[in-house]
Amino acid sequence: MIHSLFIINSSGDVFMEKHWKSVINRSICDYFFEAQGKAGTPEDVPPVIRTPHHYLINIYRNQLYFVAVVTTEVPPLFVIEFLHRVVEMFEDYFTECTESSIKENYVIVYELLDEMLDNGFPLATESNILKELIRPPNLLRTITDTVTGKSSNFVEERYFVEFSDVSSTLPTGQLSNVPWRRTGVKYTNNEAYFDLIEEIDVILDKSGSTVTAEIQGYVDCLIKLSGMPDLTLSFVNPRLLDDVSFHPCVRFKRWESEKVLSFVPPDGAFKVMSYHIGAQNMVAIPVYLKHSIQYREGSGGRLDITVGPRQTMGKTVENVSLVIPFPKAVLNVTLTPNQGKYSFDPVSKIMTWDVGQIDTNKLPNIRGNINLQTGQPVPESNPTISVNFTISQLAVSGVKVNRLDMYGEKYKPFKGVKYLTKAGKFQVRT
C-alpha cells in the first residue's frame, strides 16, 4: 500500500525519508513542490497528487508535510488517517511532533515506522502495543544511544541499522483476539476518565446572523483498568450525533442498534469516537461580537469591538482572543482595550487582541484609530475577525454522557467525565 514516506519542513527540505520496498528517489517530491507552489496556503495543497507512475498523498501538521507515496490505487482516506496516526504517535512518544524532535529521535522514529507498517500495510498502531515493543525516549536511553553511537544527526535510509532496542518478545496483545490491549494489566487504583471535546466552526455575517454553524466533537479516554474490562458508555441524547467514526475497539453493530458504545478499551490514552453535528441541527452560538470598522477619506479610520457571551448555560468563556487581518493600506493602529493586551504586526498587518476571560459585568471592549498609508485608497472591504475561546464543563451541542458500566471484572473503578467547548474556525464578517 504505502511504498515510501517523506517528511518535508516548511522550508521545502526533505529531512527524512523511509522506504518499505524499493527506494524511490526523493525527486518524486518535485510533483509535490509544484502543487505546493500553486497553493495559496499550506492547507490548500491538494491531499492527493497524481504523477505518471505514483500517487502522492499528504497531510500538513505542525508546519510539516507528511507525504506518502503509493504505487497502486488505494482509498486515500485510509492513507490520510494512517499519516495522522503517525503524527499522533510521534506526539505521544516525543511530547511534540516537530522537525527538531524527529531529528533528535531518528532511531526511534525509524523503529516506530518499521512496526507500524509491515511491507507497506498498517500493522501495529496502538500506543500501548508499540510501547511494549519500543521503549519511549528517556534520559537512560539517550545516554545509551550516545555511548553506542546510535544518536547521529542524520540517518540514511539506505544503510542497514540493527535496532537492538526493539523488544524480541511479541506483545501479548498481538497474540490475542483483542490486539489493541495487552494482557495482564494491573493497577492499584482503577480509573476511567472521559473528555468530551467539541470544536465549533461558525461564520457570522455583519448583523450577527449565522451563515453556517457546525460542530466537530470527539471523546478522548484515559483508561487505567486492571484485567480485561468490557465497558458500555451511553449518552443522554445520542440522536444528535451524526457522521460518527470509532476506534476499532468499538462494537459497531451495538451502536447501530442501541446507540451505545460497547468496547474492550486499550490500556492508556486513546480517542474512542469522533462525530459531526451539521448545519441541519440548531447549533448554539456561545459568543457574539459588536463591531464597527470604518474608514474615512484621508488617512484614517475607527475601530470599536465588544465581545460577550451569548449561549453559555452560565459557564465562563475563557482564553478569548481575536485576530484581525487588516488590508495592506493600513499603516498601524492605535487602540485602547479595557481588558487584555493587543499587538499589531506592521509587516503582516495582523492585529491580535488577547482578551482572557469574559466578565459579564464589564464586557471586554477595544477601540481606537486606524492609520492608513498616505496616498493609499480607502479599503473597499472590512476584514474577517477570527475568534478563539474555550468554555469548560460545557458541550455546546447538548451531548452528555449518561452512564458508564463495566463488565468482566469485579472491582469498582473511579469514573470521571469532563466537557470542553472551544472555537474551531469561528469567523465574524465585518
C-alpha positions in Angstrom: 0.0 0.0 0.0 2.4 2.8 1.2 5.7 2.5 -0.6 7.6 5.4 0.8 7.2 8.3 3.3 8.9 11.7 3.0 8.8 14.3 5.8 9.2 17.9 4.5 9.7 21.0 6.6 8.3 24.5 5.9 11.5 25.5 4.0 10.9 22.7 1.5 13.7 20.4 2.7 13.1 16.7 2.7 14.8 16.0 6.1 13.6 12.4 6.5 12.6 9.5 4.3 11.5 6.0 4.9 11.0 3.2 2.3 9.3 -0.1 2.8 10.0 -1.7 -0.5 12.5 -0.5 -3.1 13.9 3.0 -2.7 12.0 5.8 -4.5 14.2 8.8 -5.4 13.3 11.9 -3.5 12.9 13.7 -6.8 9.4 12.3 -6.8 8.7 15.2 -4.3 9.1 17.6 -7.2 5.5 16.9 -8.1 4.5 17.9 -4.6 6.6 21.1 -4.7 4.9 22.0 -7.9 1.4 21.6 -6.4 2.6 23.5 -3.3 3.8 26.4 -5.4 0.3 26.8 -6.9 -1.4 26.7 -3.4 -2.1 29.9 -1.6 -1.7 28.5 1.9 -0.2 25.2 3.2 -3.7 23.9 3.8 -4.6 24.4 0.2 -2.1 21.8 -1.2 -4.2 19.0 -2.7 -4.2 16.0 -0.4 -3.9 13.6 -3.4 -1.4 14.4 -6.2 -1.3 12.2 -9.2 2.0 11.5 -11.0 2.7 9.3 -14.1 3.5 6.3 -12.0 2.6 7.1 -8.4 0.1 8.9 -6.2 1.4 11.3 -3.5 -1.0 11.5 -0.5 -0.1 14.2 2.1 -1.2 15.9 5.3 0.1 19.2 6.9 0.6 19.1 10.6 2.8 21.2 12.9 4.3 23.1 10.0 5.5 19.7 8.5 4.3 17.9 5.4 4.0 14.1 5.6 4.0 12.8 2.0 3.2 9.1 1.4 4.0 7.6 -2.0 1.7 4.8 -3.2 2.1 2.9 -6.5 -1.5 1.5 -6.8 -4.9 2.9 -6.2 -5.9 2.8 -2.6 -8.6 4.6 -0.5 -7.0 8.0 0.1 -8.7 8.5 3.4 -7.2 5.3 4.6 -3.7 6.6 3.9 -4.5 10.1 5.3 -5.8 8.5 8.6 -2.7 6.5 8.9 -0.5 9.6 8.4 -2.4 11.4 11.2 -1.9 8.3 13.3 1.9 8.6 12.7 1.9 12.2 13.9 -0.1 11.3 17.0 2.3 8.5 17.8 5.3 10.9 17.5 3.5 13.3 19.8 2.8 10.5 22.3 6.5 9.4 22.3 8.2 12.8 22.0 5.6 15.2 23.5 5.6 17.2 20.3 6.0 16.4 16.6 8.4 18.9 15.2 11.4 18.8 13.0 13.8 19.1 15.9 12.1 16.3 18.0 12.1 14.0 15.0 15.8 14.7 14.3 16.7 14.1 18.0 15.0 10.7 17.9 15.7 9.4 14.4 16.4 5.9 15.6 13.1 5.6 17.5 11.2 7.2 14.5 12.5 4.5 12.2 11.7 1.8 14.7 8.2 3.1 15.1 7.6 3.2 11.3 9.0 -0.3 10.9 6.5 -1.6 13.4 3.5 0.5 12.3 3.8 -0.7 8.7 4.5 -4.2 7.6 5.7 -4.2 4.0 3.7 -1.1 3.5 0.5 -2.2 5.2 -0.6 -1.0 8.7 0.2 -3.4 11.5 0.6 -2.0 15.0 -0.9 1.5 15.5 -1.8 1.3 19.2 0.4 3.2 21.6 0.3 0.6 24.4 1.3 -2.2 22.0 4.1 -0.2 20.5 5.5 0.8 23.9 5.8 -2.9 24.6 8.0 -3.2 21.5 9.8 0.1 21.6 10.8 2.0 24.7 9.9 5.7 24.7 12.9 8.0 24.9 14.2 8.9 28.4 17.4 10.0 29.9 18.8 6.5 30.3 18.0 5.6 26.6 19.6 8.9 25.4 22.8 8.1 27.3 22.8 4.5 25.9 22.3 5.7 22.4 25.1 8.3 22.8 27.5 5.7 24.1 26.7 3.1 21.4 26.8 5.8 18.7 23.2 5.4 17.7 22.3 9.1 18.2 23.5 10.6 15.0 22.4 13.9 13.4 21.3 12.1 10.3 20.3 8.6 9.4 20.5 7.4 5.8 17.6 5.1 5.0 19.8 3.1 2.5 22.1 1.8 5.2 21.0 -1.1 7.3 20.8 -0.4 11.0 20.2 -3.2 13.6 17.8 -1.9 16.2 18.7 -3.7 19.4 16.2 -1.6 21.3 13.2 -3.4 19.7 11.9 -6.0 22.0 12.5 -9.6 20.9 9.2 -10.6 22.5 6.0 -10.2 20.6 3.5 -8.0 22.6 0.8 -10.1 24.3 -1.9 -8.1 22.6 -0.7 -9.3 19.2 -1.4 -12.9 20.2 -5.0 -12.4 21.3 -8.3 -11.6 19.7 -8.1 -8.1 21.3 -5.0 -6.8 19.5 -5.3 -3.2 20.9 -4.9 -4.3 24.6 -2.1 -6.1 26.3 -2.9 -8.8 28.8 -2.0 -9.0 32.4 -2.7 -5.3 33.1 -2.7 -4.4 36.8 -3.4 -1.1 38.6 -3.6 -0.3 42.3 -6.1 2.5 41.5 -8.5 1.6 38.7 -9.7 4.7 36.9 -11.5 5.6 33.7 -11.6 9.3 32.5 -13.5 10.6 29.5 -13.1 14.1 27.9 -15.9 15.1 25.6 -14.4 18.0 23.5 -16.3 20.0 20.9 -14.9 22.5 18.3 -17.5 24.8 16.9 -17.0 26.1 13.3 -19.1 29.2 12.7 -19.4 32.1 10.1 -21.4 35.1 11.3 -22.5 37.9 8.9 -22.3 41.6 9.6 -25.6 41.6 11.5 -24.6 38.7 13.7 -26.8 36.2 12.0 -25.5 32.7 11.4 -24.3 31.8 7.9 -23.0 28.3 8.8 -22.5 26.5 12.1 -21.1 23.0 12.6 -19.6 21.1 15.5 -16.8 18.6 15.3 -16.6 16.6 18.5 -14.6 13.7 19.9 -14.3 11.7 23.1 -10.8 11.2 24.5 -10.3 8.4 27.1 -7.6 7.7 29.7 -8.2 4.1 30.8 -6.2 2.6 33.7 -8.2 -0.6 34.5 -6.8 -3.9 35.6 -7.6 -7.1 33.7 -9.8 -7.2 30.6 -12.8 -4.9 31.4 -15.7 -4.7 29.0 -17.2 -1.2 29.0 -20.5 0.3 27.8 -20.9 4.1 27.5 -24.3 5.6 26.9 -25.4 9.1 26.1 -28.4 11.2 27.2 -29.2 12.3 23.6 -27.2 10.1 21.1 -29.6 11.0 18.2 -27.8 14.4 18.0 -24.6 12.6 16.8 -24.0 12.4 13.1 -21.3 11.1 10.9 -19.7 9.1 13.7 -16.4 7.3 13.5 -15.0 4.9 16.1 -11.8 3.4 17.4 -11.5 -0.3 16.2 -12.3 -1.5 19.7 -16.0 -0.3 19.5 -18.7 -2.8 18.5 -20.3 -1.1 15.6 -23.5 -3.3 15.5 -24.3 -2.4 19.1 -24.1 1.3 18.3 -26.3 0.9 15.2 -29.0 -1.0 17.1 -28.9 0.7 20.6 -26.7 3.9 20.2 -24.5 2.6 23.0 -20.7 2.4 22.9 -19.6 -1.1 23.8 -15.9 -1.9 23.8 -12.9 -3.5 25.5 -10.6 -0.5 25.8 -6.9 -0.2 25.0 -4.7 0.5 28.0 -3.9 4.2 28.4 -5.0 7.2 26.3 -6.9 6.9 23.1 -9.8 8.5 21.1 -12.8 6.3 21.3 -15.0 8.2 18.9 -15.4 11.4 16.9 -18.6 12.9 15.5 -20.0 15.7 13.5 -23.1 17.8 14.1 -24.1 19.5 10.9 -25.9 22.7 9.9 -29.3 20.9 9.8 -29.3 21.0 13.6 -29.7 24.2 15.6 -26.2 25.0 16.9 -26.0 27.4 19.8 -23.5 30.2 19.3 -21.7 30.8 22.6 -20.1 34.2 21.8 -21.2 37.4 20.0 -19.3 40.4 18.7 -20.5 44.0 18.4 -18.2 45.6 15.9 -17.6 48.8 13.9 -14.7 49.2 11.5 -15.0 52.3 9.4 -12.5 54.0 7.1 -12.7 57.7 6.0 -11.3 59.6 3.2 -7.8 60.9 4.0 -5.6 58.8 6.2 -7.6 57.2 9.0 -10.4 55.1 10.4 -12.1 54.0 13.6 -12.4 50.6 15.2 -14.8 49.6 18.1 -15.3 46.0 19.1 -17.1 44.5 22.1 -17.2 40.7 22.8 -19.6 39.0 25.1 -21.2 35.6 25.9 -24.5 34.6 24.3 -25.5 30.9 24.9 -23.1 29.5 27.5 -25.5 27.9 30.0 -24.0 30.1 32.7 -20.4 28.9 32.1 -17.5 31.3 31.9 -15.9 32.0 28.5 -12.1 31.8 28.9 -8.9 32.2 26.8 -10.6 34.6 24.4 -8.6 36.1 21.6 -9.4 38.0 18.4 -7.3 38.0 15.2 -7.9 40.7 12.6 -6.0 40.7 9.3 -6.1 44.3 8.1 -5.7 45.4 4.5 -2.2 46.4 3.2 -3.2 50.0 3.1 -3.2 50.1 7.0 0.0 51.6 8.4 -0.7 50.9 12.1 -3.4 51.0 14.7 -3.7 53.0 18.0 -6.2 51.2 20.2 -7.2 51.2 23.9 -8.6 47.9 25.3 -10.4 47.9 28.7 -9.2 44.4 29.2 -6.2 42.3 28.0 -3.5 43.3 25.6 -3.2 43.8 21.9 -0.4 43.7 19.4 -0.1 44.7 15.7 2.4 43.3 13.2 3.2 46.1 10.7 4.5 43.5 8.2 1.6 41.0 8.1 -0.9 43.7 9.1 -2.4 41.3 11.7 -3.8 42.7 15.0 -4.2 40.2 17.8 -6.2 41.0 20.9 -5.7 38.7 23.9 -8.8 39.2 25.9 -8.6 36.4 28.5 -11.8 35.7 30.5 -15.1 37.5 29.7 -16.6 39.3 32.7 -20.3 39.7 32.2 -20.4 42.7 34.4 -18.0 44.6 32.2 -17.8 43.3 28.7 -14.3 43.5 27.0 -14.0 46.3 24.5 -11.3 47.7 22.3 -11.5 50.9 20.4 -9.3 53.5 18.7 -7.8 54.8 15.5 -6.7 53.0 12.3 -3.9 54.8 10.4 -3.7 54.5 6.7 -0.7 54.9 4.5 -0.6 58.4 2.8 -2.0 58.3 -0.7 -3.5 54.9 -0.4 -7.2 54.5 -1.4 -9.7 53.6 1.3 -10.1 49.8 1.6 -13.2 48.6 -0.1 -13.9 45.8 2.3 -13.5 45.1 6.0 -11.5 42.2 7.4 -13.0 39.0 8.8 -12.4 38.6 12.5 -11.3 35.2 13.8 -12.3 34.4 17.4 -10.8 31.8 19.7 -12.2 30.8 23.1 -12.7 27.8 25.4 -15.6 27.0 27.7 -15.0 24.4 30.4 -17.7 21.9 31.6 -19.9 22.6 28.6 -20.7 20.7 25.4 -22.4 23.3 23.3 -24.3 20.7 21.3 -26.1 19.4 24.3 -24.5 15.9 24.1 -24.0 14.4 27.6 -22.7 11.1 28.9 -25.4 9.2 30.7 -23.5 6.4 32.4 -20.6 4.1 32.2 -20.9 0.4 33.1 -18.2 -2.2 33.4 -18.5 -6.0 32.9 -16.0 -8.8 33.2 -14.2 -7.5 36.3 -15.4 -7.4 40.0 -13.7 -4.2 41.2 -15.5 -0.8 41.1 -13.5 1.8 39.2 -13.4 5.5 39.7 -15.0 7.3 36.8 -14.8 10.9 35.6 -16.2 12.9 32.7 -15.2 16.4 31.6 -16.7 18.6 28.9 -14.9 21.3 26.9 -16.1 23.6 24.1 -13.6 25.6 22.0 -13.6 27.6 18.9 -12.6 25.9 15.7 -12.9 28.2 12.6 -15.0 30.9 14.3 -15.2 33.8 11.9 -17.2 37.1 12.1 -17.6 39.2 8.9 -17.5 42.9 9.5 
